[in-house]
Structure formats: C-alpha cells, structure tokens
C-alpha cells in the first residue's frame, strides 16, 4: 500500500517508523524544504533506531497515495492540507490523527468528506527531544467510518496495519469514540499544561477530581451534539491512564516546555464555541483557555 504521511512530531514519527518497517508499505514522508534538508543531513531516531524514511517535498510530483495520514499540530493543518494535494487522487483515503473533533470536516471541506475516515490515536506515550523520539507504548490507532460500518476500505487498511504490527481498532461507534478521546484531551492535556504535571501527578486523587469536573462540562456539550459521555467512559480513561509511563508528559505540556504554541483553540476553543452555540456554560474551559493563552506568552 502506498502511504504518505505529513507530520513528524512524536506521534507521527512513531507510527511512520512502524509502517516503514513493513514490506507491504511504500511510505513517503512529506517535509518542507527546510526540514527536508535538515532531516536528510541529521536523520531521525525512533527508539534509538535511525530511520531511513523516503522524504519528499510537497512541491515534488508524486503518484496519488492509497492512504494519506495527517499528523500535524492543529495550527499547521491549513498548510498540511495544501501540502498533500499532489498525493490525493480519486481513490485516496485520508486519515487525520489530530486531537479534537473537527479536523475531518476541515480537511473534507477541501478534498471531500467521502475521502475521510474518522480516526484518532490512543494511549501512545511518545516523547521527542530534538531528533530523538522514544515511546514506551505505541498505543493504538482507532479509525473507521463515521457510521462505524466495516467497509472494504476500512478492512483493507486494518489488514495492512495487522501486517505492519501497528495496534489498531475499528469500533462500531466511531463518532462516539472520537468524542471520548476529545473528552480525554480536554480534561487531561489542558490542566497538565497549565500546572506542569506529568502522568504520575495526573494519576492521583486531585488529578481525578480536576479531570472529572472538566469532563462533566464536555458531557453537557456533547449531549447537544447527540453524543452521550458516561461515567463508564471516564473510568475507561482512568484505566488507560494507569498504563501510561508515569514520568511522561501530555503533548500539550511538551509544547509548553518547548516554547511552542499549544492546541488550546482545538480543545477549549472548540468547547467554548459549541457551548455558546448551544447555550451551555463552559466556565472551566473559559478559564483554561485564557490561562493557556497566557502560558504561551511566558
């Protein structure tokens, strides 16, 4: 299968390394000219192994990919959509690994929703230090049609991921699962980035209470979108939290530590927007939004 991926952050590079090791995959990694020159010169290591990715400039001509994976930060999404245009053909399927609940619609507005699969990554604890990326758990990619139907294209990608030993799941309630992951990011990424807490601190009684208060706010908004987030859904996240490397950090805290802009607009920003549209108060997300905007300026 011909796969093109854009986004070599901790998550994108980790999954690219797994796919690149599979003989059934022909992988291309899209990089702008500046990054392409730097990566070709210095290389990139994942779990200590130097990667031999096929780097390609977005401007270079290319045959359409069977699957395009977008794994950039939210703020880089518009540029990524433009960058993959030479890799999107009539039969290309597009998968977004961005956090949040709206990247599929944003990408689909350009290439058509018929090309989109709904997807997310779950449980991966990848960390990046310059050109070195390390993960203890690869987590899994959860993907499928919005309806949850096991279509031929979902089955084909699932079969390929099995060959690549890439953990994955194709749930029947894919859209609910997308909201569930969104709830996790809203209630865990944001507070850890504000207070500088790793997974060990998050996985504590005080961490649970902070997340629960925020989760209830997401629940009220989700109900307006026809999605029910239950206490059991929250407990499922706590079970996963128990498996995370304690000293690892959420992706948003990594952004803060590295002096990068966060994805707060995709998380609290979206909750606040939906809250206003549906007359649901969002005081916790209002507070986190402005606190994170201040943290970005420190």
QUIMO-V935581 format. One line per field, one symbol per residue. ss: DSSP state (H for helix, E for strand, C for the rest). psi: psi as a letter, one per 40 degrees, with the letter a starting at -180 (. if undefined). burial: + if it has 9 or more other C-alpha atoms within 8 Angstrom, else -. Layout:
ss=???
psi=???
burial=???
//
This chain:
ss=CEEEEECCCHHHHHHHHHHHCCCCCEEEEECCHHHHHHHHHHCCEECCEECCCCEECCCCCCCCCCEEEECCCHHHHHHHHHHCHHHCCCCCEEEECCCCCCHHHHHHHHHCHHHEEEEEEECCCCEEECCEEECCCCCEEEEECCCCCCCHHHHHHHHHHHHCCCCEECCCCHHHHHHHHHHHHHHHHHHHHHHCCCHHHHCCHHHHHHHHHHHHHHHHHHHHCCCCCCHHHHHHHHHHHCCCCCCCCCHHHHHHHCCCCCCCCCCHHHHHHHHHHCCCCCHHHHHHHHHHHHHCCC
psi=hhhhhhhfadddddddddddehdehhhhhhiidddddddddeihhhfehhhfigiiideiiiiiidhhhhfiideedddddddedeehadehhhhheiiaeeddddddddehdeehihiiihehfhihhbehhhidhebihhiaideehgiddddddddddddefhhiigiefdddddddddddddedddddddefhaddddgidddddddddddddddddddeeehhhiddddddddddddeihdeiiidddddddefiiifdddcddddddddddefhifdddddddddddddde.
burial=-+++++++++++++++++++-+--+++++++----+-++---++++----+---++++-----+++++++++++--+--++-++-+++---+++++++++--++--++---++-++++++++++++++--+++++-++++++++++++-+---++--+-+++++-+++-++-++++++++++++++++++++++--+++++++---++-+++-++-+++++++---+-+---++--++-++--++--+++-+++++-----+++++++++++-+++---+-+--++-++-+++-++--
//
